[in-house]
Structure formats: C-alpha cells, structure tokens
Amino acid sequence: MRFFDVRTIKMIKNISADNKSWAILIFLSLVWGCSFILIKKAMVAFEPAQLACLRLTISAVAFTPFVLWHRKEIDWSKWMKFLAVGITGSGLPSFLFFIAQSQLSSSVAGLLNSLTPIWTLLIGIFIFRLNFERKKLLGVFIGFLGAASIVLLGSEDTIGGNPWFGIFVIIATICYGSSVNMVQAFFGQTKPIIISCVSFFLIGPPAMIYLALSDFSNTLMSNPQALQAFGAVAILSLFGTVLATILFYTLVQRTSAVFGSTVTYLMPAIAIFWGFIDGETISILHFAGMALILVGVYLTKK
C-alpha cells in the first residue's frame, strides 16, 4: 500500500523547494541589510580607500578557488567585459559606500541603496535600448522624489552628518544598475558564479597593491580598534559579498529575477533596525523617504 501518490510527493518537494527559496531570500535580506552597519563599524580605524581595498582583496582571495575550479569554462576573450562588470558591480561601489558613510548614518545609506532597481530600469532603457512601459516612469519619479527628500531635506541630526554625501550612495546605485544591465547584455549564457569569481579575480590585484603601498599594515598593528574594523570588513566580504553573491544567483535560478529582487523591499527595514539599535536618529523623514522609494520601485517592477 502506498501512503503517497506521485502527485503528493511532487507537491511535498515543491513546498520544500519554496521554503528553501524563502529562507535564502530572508537570509540575503539580513546579510545585505547588515552591510551598512558593518561599514560603519569598520570606519573606526582605517581610511575609506583602505577599507574598500580590503573588502575587495578579501573577496578576491575567497573567489580565487572558484576561478581555478571553472578555469576551463572561462572565456578570457571577454576579460574587458568581466572587468567592467567587476568595477561597476563591486569596485567603485565599495569606495563610494565607505566615503558616503564617513558622513552618513548607516540607516540613510541603506534607504538610498533602494534606488538600485530604478537605475537598473533607466540604464536599461536609455543605454541598452530595452523596451519599457511609460507608466513605469511614474515609479522612477516617485523613487527619486523619496531620495531627494532624504538628501535635500535632511539635517545633520537626521542624516548623521553631511546630507550631500548621499550623492555618493546614489552614484553607487547607478553603478549597480549598470552592472546588472551589462551582465544581462554580455553574459546571458554564462554561469553566475563564473561572472562573479572572474570579475573579482580581475579587480582584486589593484586593491592588493594599494594596501601594500599604504600604511594599512602599520595601522593594523598599532591602532587598538584596527582588529574590530578588520573583523567587520572580513564579515562584510565573506558574507555580504562572496556568500551573498552565490546565494543570490542561486535564488534567481531557483525562482526568478522578480522574486530575487524582492530583497530590495526588505533591506531598508534591516538597515533602519540596526541603525536604531546603534543609537542613530530615526525620524519621520526616514520613513517617508523609504515609503516613496519603495513605492517607486514597486511601480517600476509592476
């Protein structure tokens, strides 16, 4: 006697797979939402450029085994395109976020980061000539209105420093949007793990050289807060970059790009939560700006 027929077994497997997808989504939201507070904690000992290069170095070293494992599958004739994806997807944003958070609270940085899907749409339309529905431009306008309200109306108390440094985060989201579109245009048939590992393999060496030529090692040995900063960047690199990148592409392959992008809606809440726990000022401006940005993102994806 069979207790389960074939359809029942398939249904159980689908439920299990769906639970795994949701688990990955929640984990990614937590990890990426925590990235901004980790950046803040890393700022206590090193300069922004050193921290950015340290993050890129750790990530590149961690990705190197994947390069070796997939070496026969890598098309090195596309190295310039891999490099472009690496620079826009991780290289420049690493510098921009550390610079921005030298004058911005982690919660505000997390809020402004939500503009990424909007820039992805705009760059896809105007540079990569993707088709679009005009009604989505309303979402773009609302999203930018939310970002502008945070940057232009924010005071030093509500922003955590100079509100104009929010522009660095906005530039970083432009980089993210460019990277996503380049991946879709140039690497549609390439495994996501290959895109990630080769990109970091190419942008890692310059970061390593910069660290070697700077006073990074002296600061690491002499500054009592250096180990805390190093630990924060290490966690950020291994979990927020390496593991999260692999899991995100796994999630997209298991479900869809639309489902994977849902992480955008959850990250700001995590960033605000950690900012509140760390004593940052959370005002009605934060929630109003977040609401406008997320409504804009929703409309662009509808």
KOLLOLO-213505 format. One record per residue (C-alpha): residue in one letter; residue number from 1; x, y, z. Coordinates in nm, 2 decimals, m for minus. Last residue first. Layout:
<resn = A resi = NUM x = X y = Y z = Z>
...
// end
This chain:
<resn = K resi = 302 x = 0.47 y = 4.62 z = m1.18>
<resn = K resi = 301 x = 0.85 y = 4.64 z = m1.15>
<resn = T resi = 300 x = 0.88 y = 5.02 z = m1.19>
<resn = L resi = 299 x = 0.57 y = 5.07 z = m0.98>
<resn = Y resi = 298 x = 0.72 y = 4.87 z = m0.69>
<resn = V resi = 297 x = 1.05 y = 5.06 z = m0.70>
<resn = G resi = 296 x = 0.87 y = 5.39 z = m0.69>
<resn = V resi = 295 x = 0.65 y = 5.27 z = m0.39>
<resn = L resi = 294 x = 0.98 y = 5.16 z = m0.23>
<resn = I resi = 293 x = 1.14 y = 5.50 z = m0.28>
<resn = L resi = 292 x = 0.83 y = 5.69 z = m0.16>
<resn = A resi = 291 x = 0.79 y = 5.47 z = 0.16>
<resn = M resi = 290 x = 1.17 y = 5.50 z = 0.24>
<resn = G resi = 289 x = 1.16 y = 5.88 z = 0.21>
<resn = A resi = 288 x = 0.85 y = 5.90 z = 0.44>
<resn = F resi = 287 x = 1.01 y = 5.65 z = 0.68>
<resn = H resi = 286 x = 1.34 y = 5.83 z = 0.70>
<resn = L resi = 285 x = 1.17 y = 6.18 z = 0.72>
<resn = I resi = 284 x = 0.96 y = 6.06 z = 1.02>
<resn = S resi = 283 x = 1.29 y = 6.04 z = 1.21>
<resn = I resi = 282 x = 1.54 y = 5.77 z = 1.32>
<resn = T resi = 281 x = 1.84 y = 5.92 z = 1.50>
<resn = E resi = 280 x = 2.11 y = 5.66 z = 1.52>
<resn = G resi = 279 x = 2.17 y = 5.48 z = 1.85>
<resn = D resi = 278 x = 2.33 y = 5.16 z = 1.73>
<resn = I resi = 277 x = 2.00 y = 4.97 z = 1.78>
<resn = F resi = 276 x = 1.82 y = 5.23 z = 1.57>
<resn = G resi = 275 x = 2.08 y = 5.20 z = 1.29>
<resn = W resi = 274 x = 2.05 y = 4.82 z = 1.31>
<resn = F resi = 273 x = 1.67 y = 4.85 z = 1.26>
<resn = I resi = 272 x = 1.70 y = 5.11 z = 0.99>
<resn = A resi = 271 x = 1.93 y = 4.88 z = 0.79>
<resn = I resi = 270 x = 1.70 y = 4.58 z = 0.84>
<resn = A resi = 269 x = 1.40 y = 4.78 z = 0.72>
<resn = P resi = 268 x = 1.59 y = 4.91 z = 0.42>
<resn = M resi = 267 x = 1.69 y = 4.56 z = 0.31>
<resn = L resi = 266 x = 1.34 y = 4.41 z = 0.30>
<resn = Y resi = 265 x = 1.20 y = 4.58 z = m0.02>
<resn = T resi = 264 x = 1.52 y = 4.53 z = m0.22>
<resn = V resi = 263 x = 1.52 y = 4.16 z = m0.13>
<resn = T resi = 262 x = 1.21 y = 4.13 z = m0.35>
<resn = S resi = 261 x = 1.46 y = 4.14 z = m0.65>
<resn = G resi = 260 x = 1.50 y = 3.76 z = m0.62>
<resn = F resi = 259 x = 1.13 y = 3.70 z = m0.68>
<resn = V resi = 258 x = 1.14 y = 3.92 z = m1.00>
<resn = A resi = 257 x = 1.47 y = 3.76 z = m1.12>
<resn = S resi = 256 x = 1.30 y = 3.42 z = m1.10>
<resn = T resi = 255 x = 1.28 y = 3.11 z = m0.88>
<resn = R resi = 254 x = 1.56 y = 2.85 z = m0.85>
<resn = Q resi = 253 x = 1.80 y = 3.03 z = m1.08>
<resn = V resi = 252 x = 1.73 y = 3.37 z = m0.92>
<resn = L resi = 251 x = 1.79 y = 3.21 z = m0.57>
<resn = T resi = 250 x = 2.11 y = 3.05 z = m0.68>
<resn = Y resi = 249 x = 2.23 y = 3.39 z = m0.82>
<resn = F resi = 248 x = 2.15 y = 3.55 z = m0.48>
<resn = L resi = 247 x = 2.31 y = 3.26 z = m0.29>
<resn = I resi = 246 x = 2.64 y = 3.30 z = m0.48>
<resn = T resi = 245 x = 2.65 y = 3.67 z = m0.44>
<resn = A resi = 244 x = 2.55 y = 3.65 z = m0.07>
<resn = L resi = 243 x = 2.83 y = 3.41 z = 0.01>
<resn = V resi = 242 x = 3.11 y = 3.62 z = m0.16>
<resn = T resi = 241 x = 2.99 y = 3.97 z = m0.09>
<resn = G resi = 240 x = 2.79 y = 4.02 z = 0.23>
<resn = F resi = 239 x = 2.91 y = 3.70 z = 0.39>
<resn = L resi = 238 x = 3.28 y = 3.68 z = 0.32>
<resn = S resi = 237 x = 3.34 y = 4.05 z = 0.25>
<resn = L resi = 236 x = 3.12 y = 4.20 z = 0.52>
<resn = I resi = 235 x = 3.24 y = 3.96 z = 0.77>
<resn = A resi = 234 x = 3.60 y = 4.04 z = 0.68>
<resn = V resi = 233 x = 3.52 y = 4.41 z = 0.68>
<resn = A resi = 232 x = 3.38 y = 4.40 z = 1.03>
<resn = G resi = 231 x = 3.67 y = 4.19 z = 1.15>
<resn = F resi = 230 x = 3.93 y = 4.43 z = 1.01>
<resn = A resi = 229 x = 3.75 y = 4.72 z = 1.18>
<resn = Q resi = 228 x = 3.74 y = 4.54 z = 1.52>
<resn = L resi = 227 x = 4.11 y = 4.44 z = 1.47>
<resn = A resi = 226 x = 4.20 y = 4.80 z = 1.40>
<resn = Q resi = 225 x = 4.05 y = 4.94 z = 1.71>
<resn = P resi = 224 x = 4.37 y = 4.93 z = 1.91>
<resn = N resi = 223 x = 4.56 y = 5.10 z = 1.63>
<resn = S resi = 222 x = 4.93 y = 5.00 z = 1.62>
<resn = M resi = 221 x = 4.94 y = 4.67 z = 1.43>
<resn = L resi = 220 x = 4.66 y = 4.72 z = 1.18>
<resn = T resi = 219 x = 4.76 y = 5.09 z = 1.14>
<resn = N resi = 218 x = 5.11 y = 4.98 z = 1.04>
<resn = S resi = 217 x = 4.98 y = 4.72 z = 0.80>
<resn = F resi = 216 x = 4.75 y = 4.97 z = 0.63>
<resn = D resi = 215 x = 5.01 y = 5.24 z = 0.58>
<resn = S resi = 214 x = 4.96 y = 5.23 z = 0.21>
<resn = L resi = 213 x = 5.18 y = 5.06 z = m0.06>
<resn = A resi = 212 x = 5.06 y = 4.70 z = 0.03>
<resn = L resi = 211 x = 4.70 y = 4.81 z = 0.05>
<resn = Y resi = 210 x = 4.72 y = 4.97 z = m0.29>
<resn = I resi = 209 x = 4.88 y = 4.66 z = m0.44>
<resn = M resi = 208 x = 4.61 y = 4.44 z = m0.30>
<resn = A resi = 207 x = 4.33 y = 4.66 z = m0.44>
<resn = P resi = 206 x = 4.50 y = 4.66 z = m0.78>
<resn = P resi = 205 x = 4.51 y = 4.27 z = m0.76>
<resn = G resi = 204 x = 4.14 y = 4.22 z = m0.67>
<resn = I resi = 203 x = 3.97 y = 4.38 z = m0.97>
<resn = L resi = 202 x = 4.05 y = 4.10 z = m1.21>
<resn = F resi = 201 x = 3.98 y = 3.80 z = m0.98>
<resn = F resi = 200 x = 3.68 y = 3.98 z = m0.85>
<resn = S resi = 199 x = 3.52 y = 3.98 z = m1.20>
<resn = V resi = 198 x = 3.63 y = 3.63 z = m1.27>
<resn = C resi = 197 x = 3.47 y = 3.50 z = m0.95>
<resn = S resi = 196 x = 3.14 y = 3.68 z = m1.00>
<resn = I resi = 195 x = 3.08 y = 3.61 z = m1.37>
<resn = I resi = 194 x = 3.19 y = 3.25 z = m1.32>
<resn = I resi = 193 x = 2.94 y = 3.20 z = m1.03>
<resn = P resi = 192 x = 2.66 y = 3.35 z = m1.25>
<resn = K resi = 191 x = 2.72 y = 3.08 z = m1.52>
<resn = T resi = 190 x = 2.75 y = 3.24 z = m1.86>
<resn = Q resi = 189 x = 2.47 y = 3.23 z = m2.12>
<resn = G resi = 188 x = 2.33 y = 3.58 z = m2.07>
<resn = F resi = 187 x = 2.68 y = 3.72 z = m2.01>
<resn = F resi = 186 x = 2.71 y = 4.04 z = m2.23>
<resn = A resi = 185 x = 2.36 y = 4.20 z = m2.22>
<resn = Q resi = 184 x = 2.22 y = 4.07 z = m1.90>
<resn = V resi = 183 x = 2.55 y = 4.11 z = m1.71>
<resn = M resi = 182 x = 2.59 y = 4.46 z = m1.86>
<resn = N resi = 181 x = 2.24 y = 4.55 z = m1.74>
<resn = V resi = 180 x = 2.31 y = 4.43 z = m1.39>
<resn = S resi = 179 x = 2.65 y = 4.62 z = m1.38>
<resn = S resi = 178 x = 2.50 y = 4.95 z = m1.50>
<resn = G resi = 177 x = 2.23 y = 4.94 z = m1.23>
<resn = Y resi = 176 x = 2.49 y = 4.86 z = m0.96>
<resn = C resi = 175 x = 2.70 y = 5.16 z = m1.08>
<resn = I resi = 174 x = 2.40 y = 5.39 z = m1.07>
<resn = T resi = 173 x = 2.33 y = 5.26 z = m0.72>
<resn = A resi = 172 x = 2.69 y = 5.36 z = m0.63>
<resn = I resi = 171 x = 2.63 y = 5.71 z = m0.77>
<resn = I resi = 170 x = 2.32 y = 5.74 z = m0.54>
<resn = V resi = 169 x = 2.54 y = 5.63 z = m0.25>
<resn = F resi = 168 x = 2.79 y = 5.90 z = m0.33>
<resn = I resi = 167 x = 2.51 y = 6.16 z = m0.36>
<resn = G resi = 166 x = 2.41 y = 6.08 z = 0.00>
<resn = F resi = 165 x = 2.73 y = 6.27 z = 0.09>
<resn = W resi = 164 x = 2.51 y = 6.58 z = 0.04>
<resn = P resi = 163 x = 2.34 y = 6.51 z = 0.37>
<resn = N resi = 162 x = 2.66 y = 6.59 z = 0.57>
<resn = G resi = 161 x = 2.65 y = 6.41 z = 0.90>
<resn = G resi = 160 x = 2.42 y = 6.16 z = 1.07>
<resn = I resi = 159 x = 2.13 y = 6.22 z = 0.83>
<resn = T resi = 158 x = 1.87 y = 6.32 z = 1.09>
<resn = D resi = 157 x = 2.10 y = 6.53 z = 1.30>
<resn = E resi = 156 x = 2.29 y = 6.68 z = 1.01>
<resn = S resi = 155 x = 1.96 y = 6.78 z = 0.86>
<resn = G resi = 154 x = 1.77 y = 6.60 z = 0.59>
<resn = L resi = 153 x = 1.55 y = 6.79 z = 0.35>
<resn = L resi = 152 x = 1.78 y = 6.77 z = 0.04>
<resn = V resi = 151 x = 1.92 y = 6.42 z = 0.09>
<resn = I resi = 150 x = 1.61 y = 6.24 z = 0.23>
<resn = S resi = 149 x = 1.36 y = 6.43 z = 0.03>
<resn = A resi = 148 x = 1.57 y = 6.38 z = m0.29>
<resn = A resi = 147 x = 1.57 y = 6.00 z = m0.24>
<resn = G resi = 146 x = 1.19 y = 5.99 z = m0.20>
<resn = L resi = 145 x = 1.14 y = 6.22 z = m0.50>
<resn = F resi = 144 x = 1.37 y = 5.99 z = m0.70>
<resn = G resi = 143 x = 1.15 y = 5.70 z = m0.62>
<resn = I resi = 142 x = 0.84 y = 5.89 z = m0.71>
<resn = F resi = 141 x = 0.98 y = 6.00 z = m1.05>
<resn = V resi = 140 x = 1.10 y = 5.65 z = m1.14>
<resn = G resi = 139 x = 0.77 y = 5.50 z = m1.04>
<resn = L resi = 138 x = 0.59 y = 5.74 z = m1.27>
<resn = L resi = 137 x = 0.84 y = 5.64 z = m1.54>
<resn = K resi = 136 x = 0.69 y = 5.29 z = m1.51>
<resn = K resi = 135 x = 0.37 y = 5.42 z = m1.68>
<resn = R resi = 134 x = 0.57 y = 5.46 z = m2.00>
<resn = E resi = 133 x = 0.61 y = 5.08 z = m2.04>
<resn = F resi = 132 x = 0.95 y = 4.96 z = m2.13>
<resn = N resi = 131 x = 1.16 y = 4.80 z = m2.41>
<resn = L resi = 130 x = 1.53 y = 4.78 z = m2.36>
<resn = R resi = 129 x = 1.76 y = 5.01 z = m2.55>
<resn = F resi = 128 x = 2.08 y = 4.92 z = m2.36>
<resn = I resi = 127 x = 2.17 y = 5.28 z = m2.29>
<resn = F resi = 126 x = 1.84 y = 5.47 z = m2.24>
<resn = I resi = 125 x = 1.61 y = 5.19 z = m2.13>
<resn = G resi = 124 x = 1.84 y = 4.95 z = m1.95>
<resn = I resi = 123 x = 2.00 y = 5.25 z = m1.78>
<resn = L resi = 122 x = 1.66 y = 5.37 z = m1.66>
<resn = L resi = 121 x = 1.55 y = 5.03 z = m1.54>
<resn = T resi = 120 x = 1.86 y = 4.95 z = m1.35>
<resn = W resi = 119 x = 1.86 y = 5.30 z = m1.20>
<resn = I resi = 118 x = 1.51 y = 5.23 z = m1.06>
<resn = P resi = 117 x = 1.62 y = 4.88 z = m0.93>
<resn = T resi = 116 x = 1.92 y = 5.04 z = m0.75>
<resn = L resi = 115 x = 1.72 y = 5.32 z = m0.57>
<resn = S resi = 114 x = 1.70 y = 5.10 z = m0.26>
<resn = N resi = 113 x = 2.05 y = 5.20 z = m0.18>
<resn = L resi = 112 x = 1.92 y = 5.53 z = m0.06>
<resn = L resi = 111 x = 1.75 y = 5.37 z = 0.24>
<resn = G resi = 110 x = 2.05 y = 5.16 z = 0.34>
<resn = A resi = 109 x = 2.27 y = 5.47 z = 0.33>
<resn = V resi = 108 x = 2.02 y = 5.65 z = 0.55>
<resn = S resi = 107 x = 2.02 y = 5.37 z = 0.80>
<resn = S resi = 106 x = 2.40 y = 5.35 z = 0.81>
<resn = S resi = 105 x = 2.43 y = 5.72 z = 0.91>
<resn = L resi = 104 x = 2.61 y = 5.94 z = 0.66>
<resn = Q resi = 103 x = 2.93 y = 6.14 z = 0.68>
<resn = S resi = 102 x = 3.21 y = 5.87 z = 0.67>
<resn = Q resi = 101 x = 2.93 y = 5.66 z = 0.54>
<resn = A resi = 100 x = 2.95 y = 5.82 z = 0.19>
<resn = I resi = 99 x = 3.32 y = 5.75 z = 0.16>
<resn = F resi = 98 x = 3.28 y = 5.39 z = 0.26>
<resn = F resi = 97 x = 2.99 y = 5.35 z = 0.03>
<resn = L resi = 96 x = 3.16 y = 5.51 z = m0.27>
<resn = F resi = 95 x = 3.48 y = 5.30 z = m0.24>
<resn = S resi = 94 x = 3.30 y = 4.97 z = m0.24>
<resn = P resi = 93 x = 3.06 y = 5.10 z = m0.51>
<resn = L resi = 92 x = 3.35 y = 5.16 z = m0.74>
<resn = G resi = 91 x = 3.49 y = 4.80 z = m0.73>
<resn = S resi = 90 x = 3.18 y = 4.60 z = m0.67>
<resn = G resi = 89 x = 2.93 y = 4.59 z = m0.96>
<resn = T resi = 88 x = 3.07 y = 4.88 z = m1.16>
<resn = I resi = 87 x = 3.43 y = 4.77 z = m1.15>
<resn = G resi = 86 x = 3.36 y = 4.40 z = m1.16>
<resn = V resi = 85 x = 3.11 y = 4.43 z = m1.45>
<resn = A resi = 84 x = 3.37 y = 4.63 z = m1.65>
<resn = L resi = 83 x = 3.64 y = 4.38 z = m1.57>
<resn = F resi = 82 x = 3.43 y = 4.09 z = m1.69>
<resn = K resi = 81 x = 3.36 y = 4.29 z = m2.01>
<resn = M resi = 80 x = 3.73 y = 4.36 z = m2.05>
<resn = W resi = 79 x = 3.81 y = 3.99 z = m1.99>
<resn = K resi = 78 x = 3.57 y = 3.87 z = m2.26>
<resn = S resi = 77 x = 3.85 y = 3.69 z = m2.46>
<resn = W resi = 76 x = 3.91 y = 3.50 z = m2.13>
<resn = D resi = 75 x = 3.61 y = 3.28 z = m2.19>
<resn = I resi = 74 x = 3.60 y = 3.08 z = m1.86>
<resn = E resi = 73 x = 3.48 y = 2.72 z = m1.87>
<resn = K resi = 72 x = 3.82 y = 2.55 z = m1.85>
<resn = R resi = 71 x = 3.91 y = 2.76 z = m1.54>
<resn = H resi = 70 x = 3.59 y = 2.67 z = m1.35>
<resn = W resi = 69 x = 3.77 y = 2.52 z = m1.05>
<resn = L resi = 68 x = 4.06 y = 2.76 z = m1.06>
<resn = V resi = 67 x = 3.83 y = 3.06 z = m1.08>
<resn = F resi = 66 x = 3.62 y = 2.92 z = m0.80>
<resn = P resi = 65 x = 3.93 y = 2.88 z = m0.58>
<resn = T resi = 64 x = 4.01 y = 3.25 z = m0.64>
<resn = F resi = 63 x = 3.67 y = 3.38 z = m0.50>
<resn = A resi = 62 x = 3.78 y = 3.39 z = m0.14>
<resn = V resi = 61 x = 4.10 y = 3.58 z = m0.24>
<resn = A resi = 60 x = 3.90 y = 3.83 z = m0.45>
<resn = S resi = 59 x = 3.66 y = 3.89 z = m0.16>
<resn = I resi = 58 x = 3.93 y = 3.95 z = 0.09>
<resn = T resi = 57 x = 4.11 y = 4.19 z = m0.15>
<resn = L resi = 56 x = 3.79 y = 4.38 z = m0.25>
<resn = R resi = 55 x = 3.70 y = 4.43 z = 0.12>
<resn = L resi = 54 x = 4.05 y = 4.54 z = 0.20>
<resn = C resi = 53 x = 4.05 y = 4.78 z = m0.10>
<resn = A resi = 52 x = 3.73 y = 4.95 z = 0.02>
<resn = L resi = 51 x = 3.86 y = 4.97 z = 0.38>
<resn = Q resi = 50 x = 4.19 y = 5.12 z = 0.26>
<resn = A resi = 49 x = 4.01 y = 5.38 z = 0.05>
<resn = P resi = 48 x = 3.77 y = 5.47 z = 0.33>
<resn = E resi = 47 x = 4.06 y = 5.54 z = 0.57>
<resn = F resi = 46 x = 4.11 y = 5.29 z = 0.86>
<resn = A resi = 45 x = 4.05 y = 5.27 z = 1.23>
<resn = V resi = 44 x = 3.69 y = 5.35 z = 1.33>
<resn = M resi = 43 x = 3.53 y = 5.32 z = 0.99>
<resn = A resi = 42 x = 3.48 y = 4.94 z = 1.01>
<resn = K resi = 41 x = 3.18 y = 4.98 z = 1.25>
<resn = K resi = 40 x = 3.00 y = 5.20 z = 0.99>
<resn = I resi = 39 x = 3.06 y = 4.95 z = 0.71>
<resn = L resi = 38 x = 2.93 y = 4.68 z = 0.93>
<resn = I resi = 37 x = 2.62 y = 4.89 z = 1.00>
<resn = F resi = 36 x = 2.56 y = 4.92 z = 0.62>
<resn = S resi = 35 x = 2.62 y = 4.56 z = 0.54>
<resn = C resi = 34 x = 2.35 y = 4.44 z = 0.79>
<resn = G resi = 33 x = 2.07 y = 4.49 z = 0.54>
<resn = W resi = 32 x = 2.28 y = 4.28 z = 0.29>
<resn = V resi = 31 x = 2.30 y = 3.99 z = 0.53>
<resn = L resi = 30 x = 1.95 y = 4.01 z = 0.67>
<resn = S resi = 29 x = 1.79 y = 4.05 z = 0.33>
<resn = L resi = 28 x = 2.00 y = 3.77 z = 0.19>
<resn = F resi = 27 x = 1.90 y = 3.54 z = 0.48>
<resn = I resi = 26 x = 1.53 y = 3.62 z = 0.42>
<resn = L resi = 25 x = 1.56 y = 3.54 z = 0.05>
<resn = I resi = 24 x = 1.75 y = 3.22 z = 0.11>
<resn = A resi = 23 x = 1.49 y = 3.10 z = 0.36>
<resn = W resi = 22 x = 1.22 y = 3.20 z = 0.11>
<resn = S resi = 21 x = 1.38 y = 2.99 z = m0.16>
<resn = K resi = 20 x = 1.43 y = 2.70 z = 0.08>
<resn = N resi = 19 x = 1.06 y = 2.71 z = 0.18>
<resn = D resi = 18 x = 0.97 y = 2.70 z = m0.19>
<resn = A resi = 17 x = 1.19 y = 2.40 z = m0.25>
<resn = S resi = 16 x = 1.03 y = 2.21 z = 0.04>
<resn = I resi = 15 x = 0.68 y = 2.30 z = m0.08>
<resn = N resi = 14 x = 0.77 y = 2.18 z = m0.43>
<resn = K resi = 13 x = 0.91 y = 1.86 z = m0.29>
<resn = I resi = 12 x = 0.59 y = 1.80 z = m0.10>
<resn = M resi = 11 x = 0.38 y = 1.87 z = m0.41>
<resn = K resi = 10 x = 0.59 y = 1.62 z = m0.61>
<resn = I resi = 9 x = 0.54 y = 1.35 z = m0.35>
<resn = T resi = 8 x = 0.16 y = 1.42 z = m0.35>
<resn = R resi = 7 x = 0.15 y = 1.40 z = m0.73>
<resn = V resi = 6 x = 0.33 y = 1.07 z = m0.73>
<resn = D resi = 5 x = 0.10 y = 0.90 z = m0.48>
<resn = F resi = 4 x = 0.17 y = 0.90 z = m0.11>
<resn = F resi = 3 x = 0.07 y = 0.63 z = 0.15>
<resn = R resi = 2 x = 0.13 y = 0.35 z = m0.09>
<resn = M resi = 1 x = 0.00 y = 0.00 z = 0.00>
// end
